[in-house]
Amino acid sequence: MPGRLQGKIAVITGNSTGIGRAISLTFYREGATVVCSDMKEDAPDGSTTHGLITKDGGKAIFIQCDVTKPSEVKNLMNTAVNEFGRIDILVCNAGNSGITREHMPAPIWELDDSVWERTMGVNVHGVFQTLKYGLRYMINQEPAADGKRGRIINLASIVGLVGTRNSSSYVASKHAVAGLTKSVALEVAPYNIHCNAVCPGFVDTALVAGLKENDAAWQLINNLHPLGGIGKAQDIANMILFMASEENTWMTGACVPVDGGYTAQ
């Protein structure tokens, strides 16, 4: 039985690890060709996302890309189209929480300028560049069999919907992603392109790994979700699969929380 993304070409940023890898493997299993991109090709364990896909018989390539650099984003899109002819699905997943051992969550008056600049650079400027150069191809390509020219999914966050203390740079950046999603959805609707965002709660990935070192903070985060615990990368990938598939015929401009009930409170 054909997969839900059979024959589709998907470009995914930031997919060497975490949610990006889960999205990529899910897409491959549903029949998509995956264009993998990230700043580093391999995960800490030495594995690569495109390697896992091709080893299992799928089709994938890797293109190194720092989404904050327009020349590298343009090269990513150019290479994807030159190699496969079109871009059916664009997932803007690359992101940065700003949390490191040197820079833990802090109120705005203690926030280091470098944290703000790094977080906004990747999460806002990077998404802007990815949308800008990806859409230059999408709006001009022939519609697929279902009449759609493409589907875009941005990775926002629950803090793109609500505020939280001591994370002003991350909250601001993800609210910007939510705003971009809505604005772009209106701009591309006449081209029969969908643009939506997923807003994950706290998910067990490297982005929150630094918080695990603080037992009190980690327990607090677990308790914030009414369903208990924190999410898995696959939880997010499953929602994105729907948004990217032909089952999504009328959803656009939506910012959908997948958060264990966090934003229902």
Secondary structure per residue as TSV (DSSP state, phi and psi in degrees):
chain	resnum	aa	ss	phi	psi
A	1	M	-	360.0	128.2
A	2	P	-	-61.0	147.4
A	3	G	-	-73.7	169.1
A	4	R	T	-70.8	-15.3
A	5	L	T	-121.4	27.4
A	6	Q	T	-55.6	124.4
A	7	G	T	80.9	-0.4
A	8	K	-	-82.0	149.6
A	9	I	E	-106.1	119.7
A	10	A	E	-118.0	127.2
A	11	V	E	-104.5	125.8
A	12	I	E	-129.7	124.9
A	13	T	E	-93.2	152.7
A	14	G	S	61.1	47.7
A	15	N	-	-116.5	24.4
A	16	S	S	-77.4	-21.8
A	17	T	S	-145.6	176.2
A	18	G	H	57.2	-137.5
A	19	I	H	-61.5	-39.9
A	20	G	H	-59.3	-41.2
A	21	R	H	-67.4	-41.7
A	22	A	H	-61.5	-40.7
A	23	I	H	-62.2	-46.6
A	24	S	H	-61.5	-45.5
A	25	L	H	-67.8	-37.1
A	26	T	H	-64.5	-45.1
A	27	F	H	-60.9	-45.5
A	28	Y	H	-59.0	-44.6
A	29	R	H	-64.2	-22.0
A	30	E	T	-96.8	11.9
A	31	G	T	101.5	1.9
A	32	A	-	-82.4	151.2
A	33	T	E	-87.7	130.7
A	34	V	E	-112.7	123.2
A	35	V	E	-95.8	107.3
A	36	C	E	-89.4	140.8
A	37	S	E	-148.9	144.6
A	38	D	E	-171.0	171.8
A	39	M	S	-73.7	-33.9
A	40	K	S	-121.6	140.6
A	41	E	S	-72.9	-35.5
A	42	D	B	-112.8	157.9
A	43	A	-	-82.5	169.6
A	44	P	T	-55.4	-28.1
A	45	D	T	-84.5	3.8
A	46	G	S	90.5	-9.3
A	47	S	-	-79.5	159.2
A	48	T	B	-125.2	147.2
A	49	T	H	-65.7	-46.6
A	50	H	H	-66.2	-30.4
A	51	G	H	-66.2	-40.6
A	52	L	H	-63.2	-37.8
A	53	I	H	-70.6	-49.5
A	54	T	H	-67.9	-33.3
A	55	K	H	-62.5	-29.9
A	56	D	T	-91.7	6.2
A	57	G	T	97.9	3.8
A	58	G	-	-89.3	179.1
A	59	K	-	-115.2	122.7
A	60	A	E	-158.0	150.6
A	61	I	E	-132.6	162.2
A	62	F	E	-117.7	134.3
A	63	I	E	-129.1	118.0
A	64	Q	E	-65.8	134.9
A	65	C	-	-156.1	125.6
A	66	D	-	-97.6	110.9
A	67	V	T	-67.4	-11.3
A	68	T	T	-82.3	-5.3
A	69	K	-	-111.4	108.1
A	70	P	H	-53.0	-38.9
A	71	S	H	-62.8	-35.2
A	72	E	H	-76.5	-34.1
A	73	V	H	-67.5	-43.5
A	74	K	H	-59.8	-41.5
A	75	N	H	-63.8	-39.0
A	76	L	H	-58.5	-49.8
A	77	M	H	-68.7	-42.4
A	78	N	H	-59.4	-45.5
A	79	T	H	-65.6	-42.2
A	80	A	H	-59.4	-45.4
A	81	V	H	-72.0	-40.2
A	82	N	H	-63.0	-35.1
A	83	E	H	-79.9	-40.3
A	84	F	H	-123.5	-5.3
A	85	G	S	94.0	-20.5
A	86	R	-	-168.0	173.9
A	87	I	-	-128.9	108.4
A	88	D	S	-85.7	-34.4
A	89	I	E	-134.6	131.6
A	90	L	E	-125.3	119.7
A	91	V	E	-113.7	112.8
A	92	C	E	-89.6	88.9
A	93	N	-	-105.0	-24.9
A	94	A	-	-55.6	130.4
A	95	G	-	-158.2	167.8
A	96	N	-	-145.0	127.4
A	97	S	-	-81.0	-19.4
A	98	G	-	82.3	-7.6
A	99	I	-	-85.8	124.6
A	100	T	-	-137.8	175.6
A	101	R	S	-62.5	-31.5
A	102	E	S	-82.5	-25.3
A	103	H	S	-131.1	86.3
A	104	M	-	-84.7	168.0
A	105	P	-	-52.1	137.6
A	106	A	-	-152.0	154.9
A	107	P	-	-65.8	159.9
A	108	I	G	-59.5	-32.5
A	109	W	G	-72.0	-11.2
A	110	E	G	-110.0	2.7
A	111	L	-	-72.9	127.0
A	112	D	-	-72.6	138.3
A	113	D	H	-57.1	-34.2
A	114	S	H	-65.2	-32.4
A	115	V	H	-66.8	-46.7
A	116	W	H	-58.0	-48.7
A	117	E	H	-65.4	-41.1
A	118	R	H	-68.0	-43.7
A	119	T	H	-67.0	-47.1
A	120	M	H	-67.3	-33.9
A	121	G	I	-61.4	-48.6
A	122	V	I	-77.3	-49.8
A	123	N	I	-76.2	-29.3
A	124	V	I	-108.0	-59.3
A	125	H	I	-60.8	-39.3
A	126	G	H	-65.6	-42.3
A	127	V	H	-66.2	-42.2
A	128	F	H	-56.3	-49.1
A	129	Q	H	-63.9	-40.9
A	130	T	H	-64.8	-43.5
A	131	L	H	-65.3	-46.1
A	132	K	H	-56.0	-51.9
A	133	Y	H	-83.0	-27.9
A	134	G	H	-68.4	-41.2
A	135	L	H	-70.5	-24.0
A	136	R	H	-60.5	-29.2
A	137	Y	H	-86.6	-45.9
A	138	M	H	-57.5	-46.2
A	139	I	T	-67.5	-19.1
A	140	N	T	-103.4	-4.8
A	141	Q	S	-86.3	160.4
A	142	E	-	-66.8	143.5
A	143	P	-	-61.3	151.7
A	144	A	-	-76.0	-177.6
A	145	A	T	-59.9	-29.2
A	146	D	T	-87.2	6.1
A	147	G	S	88.2	-3.6
A	148	K	-	-93.8	141.0
A	149	R	-	-88.2	-17.4
A	150	G	E	170.3	168.7
A	151	R	E	-136.8	130.9
A	152	I	E	-115.5	136.3
A	153	I	E	-129.6	123.3
A	154	N	E	-101.4	146.6
A	155	L	E	-95.6	104.8
A	156	A	-	-96.4	-130.4
A	157	S	-	-175.3	162.7
A	158	I	G	-58.4	-29.5
A	159	V	G	-83.8	9.1
A	160	G	G	-89.9	-6.0
A	161	L	T	-113.8	-32.7
A	162	V	S	-134.9	164.6
A	163	G	-	-90.8	167.2
A	164	T	-	-152.9	152.3
A	165	R	T	-72.5	150.9
A	166	N	T	64.3	23.7
A	167	S	-	-142.8	41.2
A	168	S	H	-60.3	-37.9
A	169	S	H	-68.8	-42.9
A	170	Y	H	-68.9	-43.1
A	171	V	H	-61.3	-45.9
A	172	A	H	-61.7	-41.5
A	173	S	H	-66.6	-39.4
A	174	K	H	-78.2	-29.6
A	175	H	H	-62.8	-36.5
A	176	A	H	-64.3	-39.8
A	177	V	H	-63.0	-41.9
A	178	A	H	-60.9	-42.3
A	179	G	H	-65.2	-42.9
A	180	L	H	-59.2	-41.6
A	181	T	H	-58.5	-46.2
A	182	K	H	-68.1	-43.6
A	183	S	H	-65.4	-46.3
A	184	V	H	-65.6	-36.9
A	185	A	H	-56.5	-40.8
A	186	L	H	-69.8	-38.1
A	187	E	H	-68.7	-33.9
A	188	V	H	-99.0	-7.7
A	189	A	G	-55.3	-40.2
A	190	P	G	-62.8	-18.8
A	191	Y	G	-93.7	5.5
A	192	N	T	61.4	46.8
A	193	I	E	-119.0	135.0
A	194	H	E	-95.5	144.7
A	195	C	E	-139.2	115.9
A	196	N	E	-133.6	168.7
A	197	A	E	-132.7	145.7
A	198	V	E	-103.3	138.8
A	199	C	E	-117.5	87.6
A	200	P	E	-70.0	147.8
A	201	G	-	-75.6	-162.5
A	202	F	S	-69.8	123.9
A	203	V	B	-119.5	143.7
A	204	D	S	-75.3	82.9
A	205	T	S	-136.4	179.4
A	206	A	G	-63.1	-24.5
A	207	L	G	-63.2	-26.8
A	208	V	G	-110.4	8.3
A	209	A	G	-59.5	-35.6
A	210	G	G	-62.5	-28.4
A	211	L	G	-72.3	-21.7
A	212	K	G	-66.1	-20.3
A	213	E	G	-77.1	-12.0
A	214	N	S	-112.2	103.3
A	215	D	H	-57.9	-41.3
A	216	A	H	-65.6	-43.2
A	217	A	H	-65.6	-40.0
A	218	W	H	-67.0	-40.3
A	219	Q	H	-66.8	-38.0
A	220	L	H	-61.7	-44.6
A	221	I	H	-62.8	-43.2
A	222	N	H	-58.9	-40.9
A	223	N	H	-75.3	-15.7
A	224	L	T	-70.8	-19.3
A	225	H	S	-99.7	115.2
A	226	P	T	-53.8	-32.6
A	227	L	T	-77.6	-6.5
A	228	G	-	86.6	149.0
A	229	G	S	68.7	-161.4
A	230	I	-	-126.0	167.8
A	231	G	B	-77.9	168.7
A	232	K	-	-108.3	152.4
A	233	A	H	-56.7	-34.7
A	234	Q	H	-65.8	-29.6
A	235	D	H	-58.3	-40.6
A	236	I	H	-75.1	-41.3
A	237	A	H	-59.8	-36.2
A	238	N	H	-64.4	-40.7
A	239	M	H	-67.3	-41.4
A	240	I	H	-65.0	-35.4
A	241	L	H	-57.6	-46.2
A	242	F	H	-59.8	-48.0
A	243	M	H	-60.6	-30.6
A	244	A	H	-87.0	-12.8
A	245	S	S	-92.7	170.0
A	246	E	T	-71.1	-9.3
A	247	E	T	-66.8	-26.3
A	248	N	-	-85.2	94.1
A	249	T	S	-101.6	-19.0
A	250	W	S	-142.0	5.9
A	251	M	-	-93.2	123.0
A	252	T	-	-154.6	150.5
A	253	G	S	73.7	12.8
A	254	A	-	-93.7	143.9
A	255	C	E	-118.6	100.9
A	256	V	E	-102.1	119.9
A	257	P	E	-76.3	136.7
A	258	V	E	-126.9	91.2
A	259	D	S	-146.4	17.4
A	260	G	T	61.1	21.7
A	261	G	T	92.4	4.4
A	262	Y	G	-52.4	-50.3
A	263	T	G	-84.8	0.0
A	264	A	G	-81.6	-10.4
A	265	Q	-	-83.5	360.0
